[in-house]
Structures are given as C-alpha cells and as structure tokens.
Amino acid sequence: LIVTLLYSASCFAVKRFTFVTVDFPPYYGEKLPEYGWVSEIAQKALEIKGYEVEIRFIPWVEALAGTQEGSFDALLGAYRTPERDELYYYSLPVGQVRIGFFKRKTDEISFKELTDLKDYKIGVVEGYATSQQFDSASYLNKHFVSNLDEGLKKLRKGEIDLMVDSQAVGEYRLKFLEQEESSISSEIEFIQPVLAMNKIYVAISRNATNAARKLLDFNRGLMKIYRNGTVRKIRRKHRKYIK
C-alpha cells in the first residue's frame, strides 16, 4: 500500500521549469504579448510535456550566475559559445538573430575586418556573447554597459563610437527610447556588414535538477508543437514582432 501511494504521488507530482532572461524585444520581453514569440514557443514546448513554466526577467549577469549554480533551470534565448558548452545543455534552436554594429549617422565609420575598428570605442552589454571572433578580439577597445539602452544613449552622446547588438532588438529599443530621448532613432543606424547570424537556444544549466531529462522533454515538446502546427500559429500571432 505504501509503495502504491508513493508511486501514485510521483506520477501526479507537478513538474516545474523556471527560465531567466533579459528583455530582448522583439524576440522576448516582459512587456510583449505572452512575453514574446520565443517565450511562447518555449513555454508551449514544455507545457505539452506536462511542465508548469515560469519566466523571470532579471539582469543578464544575474541570470548567468543563477543558472550556473542551479537556482534556475535555464536561460531563455542564449547564444552558444565554447565556454558555455561546459556549463549548459543546449536545446534545438528556437530562432536566429542578426548581430552587428550601430553608429551615429553623422560618423563615417565602415569596416571589412574587425581590425579596422581597433581605434574605436565599442559598447558591449556585460555578459553577452556576440561572436567567437569578436569576443576573442582583445585588441578591440570594448566598453561594457549594463544593458542595450544604456549603450545606445552613450552612443548618441559620443561616449562610445559603436554599439554591438542585435539589429532587430536595437531598432526596437531605439523606437522605445524616443519617449525619453527625442529623435534618437533618426540619429543612429545599423551598419553593414553583419557581424554574425546567431541561433538562439534554451540553455539548460548542467546543475539544474534533472537537467538531462528537462533537455530531452524540451526538445521532444518543441518537435511536437512544430508538427502539430502550434509554432506556426504562434508565429502568425506575433508576426509584427518577428524579424
């Protein structure tokens, strides 16, 4: 009887999954409908496997620290790097992001190789991965900021010469910043060439409880909602945000 009761309780135990991430609109964000299309896909992939899902928006440095120690299950929307491979299990890709540089329109800045930018001050969000080539380029003059908004404001003021980030996210944030920084979106532009096309993943901490099981469940759930048309419906619902 005791064995039966314990077995029954385990069968009906609630499975929980906690994501942490930062505002990264239009992909995911605290003020977007359903927290954004990437968030909704990730949530549905786990719900179809029986999980209760929570998504928390916190500073990226805290998200990295919290997942690495196992306080949270996973990062939502992480790029893959060799360093992170030691700390996380990576899901199937959920989306893709175009990465590059923003500059003031009045400045004549162009480049073919990263070495062409060694004389410029470049803003980087602390803790962000950009591209393997950029992240390892110690010859670049990198200035770390706490978030993209801070970097864009510094760029406008001339405190930095370039800001590296996602094109879609930067353009979204520039429009948002118009409320406090009038005409900022007309003064800053994204430049070519693109630095990287980064796939974004769910990165499950190797220290999370049942991490390997959660990875398997997420990937199976993701494949299932692709097959049953749920992803297509989510993308259609969020189509004005998808880049």
Secondary structure as GFF3:
##gff-version 3
##sequence-region A 1 243
A	DSSP	alpha_helix	2	11	.	.	.	ID=ss1
A	DSSP	beta_strand	15	21	.	.	.	ID=ss2
A	DSSP	three_ten_helix	33	35	.	.	.	ID=ss3
A	DSSP	alpha_helix	37	47	.	.	.	ID=ss4
A	DSSP	beta_strand	51	57	.	.	.	ID=ss5
A	DSSP	alpha_helix	60	68	.	.	.	ID=ss6
A	DSSP	beta_strand	74	78	.	.	.	ID=ss7
A	DSSP	alpha_helix	82	85	.	.	.	ID=ss8
A	DSSP	beta_strand	88	90	.	.	.	ID=ss9
A	DSSP	beta_strand	95	104	.	.	.	ID=ss10
A	DSSP	three_ten_helix	114	117	.	.	.	ID=ss11
A	DSSP	beta_strand	121	125	.	.	.	ID=ss12
A	DSSP	alpha_helix	132	135	.	.	.	ID=ss13
A	DSSP	beta_strand	141	145	.	.	.	ID=ss14
A	DSSP	alpha_helix	148	157	.	.	.	ID=ss15
A	DSSP	beta_strand	162	166	.	.	.	ID=ss16
A	DSSP	alpha_helix	167	177	.	.	.	ID=ss17
A	DSSP	alpha_helix	184	187	.	.	.	ID=ss18
A	DSSP	beta_strand	188	205	.	.	.	ID=ss19
A	DSSP	alpha_helix	211	227	.	.	.	ID=ss20
A	DSSP	alpha_helix	230	237	.	.	.	ID=ss21
###
